[in-house]
Amino acid sequence: MCKILMPINPEYVDEILSGNKKYEYRKIKAKRGNIDKMIIYSTSPIMKVVAEVDVEEILEDSPEKIWEQTKEYSGTTKDFYSKYYKNKKNAIAYKLGHIKVYEKPKKLSDIGINYVPQSFVYLD
């Protein structure tokens, strides 16, 4: 199986950790289809690796169909979602499962990464 590090805005990290957001949206699908764990990097101003979460499923379809499937636990507004996928034919949603919050958040360098990723990074 495969782990990815995902940079996520702190406001959405909070939504994930609270259980309000159970889907992480992306415009580009990871090429590896066997992703089972997402390591969450909370972006500026936090700039720490704060948790890991099981990936239960990766959904891929039109933005409209993905919204209908995920809106209850999107952790965002329809307006923001629509702007994010404007002019896109495809939407990706990582369905998030069990969350393990780190007692002590880590620096990227603690897990062998020496730069801030823009999209995601495979960890194995």
Secondary structure, 3 states (H helix, E strand, C coil): CEEEEEEECHHHHHHHHHCCCCEEEECCCCCCCCEEEEEEEECCCCCEEEEEEEEEEEEEECHHHHHHHHHHHCCCCHHHHHHHCCCCCCEEEEEEEEEEEEEEEECHHHHCCCCCCCCCEECC
